[in-house]
Amino acid sequence: MTEDGKIEIMVASSVYGYEDQINQVCGLLEQMDYHPINSHYKTMQTDPSKSNLENCLEAVKSCDIFFGIIRPFYGSGVIGDTSITHEEMKKAIELKKPRWFVAHRDIRVARTLLKQYRFNEDGSPNAAFTYTSTKLMDDIRLIDMYEDTIQNNMPLEERVGHWTDEFFDFNDIKKVIETQFTDKARIIDIIEKMKAL
């Protein structure tokens, strides 16, 4: 928490093309008396001796809670096999941070439609499958990001913290923020409970 007691919430999202929405998300959280942490919003502290990825992962480690937005654009900060945004989300899950995710409807639809091509009949990955960027979804790794947040690799009965709301437009994101973060006493209770995990 900040010195004045504000809950620090990391807002992770691809940026380009969505700058106005990120500003609105962070502004709404500020109005609700949170301290949003986001590089685009200029509220993320950086250490010049570290890489962009390292700075972002440090922000995940230091935040109190985490809000991830999975858009149909994977992000420009791709290092190796994954984007910085994807790595932020994986780190929040690994650290068992109190976390909330929203994913664009088109990603869930693409996941369902492409499953028959991505996998063989026995469930093994189809090595011949390729994906070409489209206007609806620019990168197949968005499905991997979504599956990480819903903990798709774990048996259903063992999944915890895997709720991922679907959104179509900004009003859906705004409604999730209002529903989840209005009651700050509830959020503080969740933070304390998850520290014990």
C-alpha positions in Angstrom: 0.0 0.0 0.0 1.1 3.6 -0.5 2.1 5.7 2.5 -1.3 7.2 2.6 -3.0 3.8 2.7 -4.1 3.4 -0.9 -4.3 -0.1 -2.3 -1.8 -0.4 -5.2 -3.4 -2.1 -8.2 -1.3 -3.1 -11.2 -3.2 -2.7 -14.5 -1.8 -4.9 -17.2 -2.8 -4.5 -20.8 -1.5 -4.2 -24.3 -1.3 -0.5 -25.0 -1.2 0.5 -28.6 -4.7 1.4 -29.9 -6.1 1.2 -26.4 -4.4 4.2 -24.7 -7.7 6.0 -24.1 -9.2 3.0 -22.4 -6.2 2.5 -20.2 -6.4 6.1 -19.2 -10.1 5.6 -18.3 -9.5 2.4 -16.4 -6.7 4.0 -14.3 -8.7 7.2 -13.9 -11.7 5.2 -12.6 -9.6 3.3 -10.2 -8.1 6.6 -8.9 -11.6 8.0 -8.4 -12.3 4.9 -6.3 -9.2 5.9 -4.2 -6.9 3.2 -5.5 -3.3 3.8 -6.7 -3.2 2.3 -10.2 0.2 1.1 -11.4 0.6 1.2 -15.2 3.5 2.2 -17.5 1.3 4.0 -20.0 -0.4 6.0 -17.2 3.0 7.0 -15.9 2.5 5.6 -12.5 5.0 2.7 -12.6 8.4 3.3 -10.9 11.3 2.2 -13.1 14.9 1.3 -12.3 17.2 2.4 -15.2 19.6 -0.5 -14.4 16.8 -3.0 -15.3 15.2 -4.0 -18.6 11.6 -3.1 -19.4 10.5 -6.7 -18.6 12.3 -6.7 -15.3 10.7 -3.3 -14.3 7.3 -4.6 -15.2 7.8 -7.8 -13.2 9.0 -5.8 -10.2 5.8 -3.8 -10.4 3.8 -7.1 -10.3 5.8 -8.2 -7.2 5.2 -5.0 -5.4 1.5 -4.4 -6.1 -1.2 -5.3 -3.7 -3.7 -6.5 -6.3 -3.6 -7.2 -10.1 -6.1 -6.4 -12.9 -5.3 -7.9 -16.3 -7.0 -7.0 -19.6 -6.6 -9.5 -22.4 -7.4 -7.7 -25.6 -7.3 -9.1 -29.2 -3.9 -7.5 -29.7 -1.0 -9.4 -28.1 1.2 -6.5 -27.5 4.4 -5.0 -29.0 6.7 -5.8 -26.1 7.4 -9.4 -27.3 10.6 -10.8 -25.8 11.4 -14.3 -26.8 8.2 -16.3 -26.9 5.8 -14.1 -24.9 4.9 -10.4 -24.5 5.6 -8.4 -21.4 1.8 -8.2 -20.7 1.6 -12.0 -20.9 4.6 -12.3 -18.5 3.0 -9.9 -16.1 -0.1 -12.0 -16.0 1.9 -15.2 -15.5 3.9 -13.6 -12.7 0.7 -12.5 -10.9 -0.6 -16.0 -11.1 2.7 -17.5 -9.9 2.8 -15.2 -6.9 -0.8 -15.9 -6.1 -1.6 -12.2 -6.1 -5.2 -11.2 -5.6 -6.1 -10.9 -9.3 -8.9 -10.3 -11.6 -8.9 -10.7 -15.4 -11.1 -9.7 -18.3 -10.8 -11.2 -21.8 -12.3 -10.0 -25.0 -15.1 -12.1 -26.3 -13.3 -12.7 -29.7 -10.5 -14.6 -27.9 -12.9 -17.1 -26.4 -14.7 -17.5 -29.7 -11.4 -18.0 -31.6 -10.3 -20.5 -29.0 -13.5 -22.6 -29.5 -13.4 -22.3 -33.3 -9.7 -23.0 -33.7 -9.5 -25.9 -31.3 -10.3 -28.4 -34.0 -7.3 -27.2 -36.0 -4.8 -26.6 -33.1 -5.1 -30.1 -31.8 -5.2 -33.6 -33.2 -8.1 -36.1 -32.3 -6.0 -37.5 -29.5 -5.6 -34.0 -27.9 -2.0 -33.5 -28.8 -0.9 -30.2 -30.4 -1.1 -30.2 -34.2 2.4 -29.4 -35.4 1.1 -28.4 -38.8 -1.2 -25.6 -37.4 -0.3 -22.1 -38.3 -2.1 -18.8 -37.7 -2.0 -15.6 -39.7 -2.8 -12.3 -38.0 -6.3 -11.0 -38.6 -8.1 -7.8 -37.6 -10.1 -9.8 -35.0 -7.1 -11.4 -33.3 -3.5 -10.6 -34.2 -1.7 -13.5 -32.5 -2.5 -17.1 -31.6 -0.6 -16.6 -28.3 -3.7 -14.6 -27.0 -5.3 -18.0 -26.6 -2.3 -19.1 -24.5 -2.7 -16.0 -22.4 -6.4 -16.7 -21.9 -5.7 -20.3 -21.0 -3.0 -19.2 -18.5 -5.6 -17.0 -16.7 -8.2 -19.7 -16.5 -5.5 -22.2 -15.5 -6.5 -24.5 -18.3 -3.5 -26.8 -17.6 -4.9 -27.8 -14.2 -7.8 -30.1 -13.3 -10.9 -28.1 -12.9 -11.3 -29.0 -9.2 -7.8 -27.7 -8.4 -8.2 -24.3 -10.0 -8.3 -21.2 -7.7 -8.3 -17.6 -8.9 -9.1 -18.5 -12.4 -12.3 -16.4 -12.9 -11.9 -14.4 -16.2 -14.8 -12.2 -17.2 -15.6 -11.8 -20.8 -16.0 -8.3 -22.3 -17.0 -6.8 -25.6 -16.7 -3.1 -25.1 -15.4 -0.6 -22.5 -18.7 -0.5 -20.6 -18.2 -4.2 -19.8 -14.7 -3.5 -18.4 -16.1 -0.6 -16.4 -18.9 -2.7 -14.9 -16.4 -5.4 -13.8 -14.2 -2.7 -12.1 -17.2 -1.3 -10.3 -18.5 -4.7 -9.2 -15.1 -6.0 -8.0 -13.4 -3.0 -6.5 -16.1 -0.7 -5.0 -16.0 -2.4 -1.6 -12.5 -1.8 -0.4 -13.0 -3.6 2.9 -13.7 -6.7 0.9 -10.5 -6.2 -1.2 -8.4 -5.7 2.0 -9.9 -8.9 3.4 -9.0 -10.8 0.1 -5.5 -9.4 0.3 -5.1 -10.7 3.9 -6.6 -14.1 3.0 -4.3 -14.6 0.0 -1.2 -13.7 2.0 -1.8 -16.9 3.9 -1.9 -19.1 0.8 
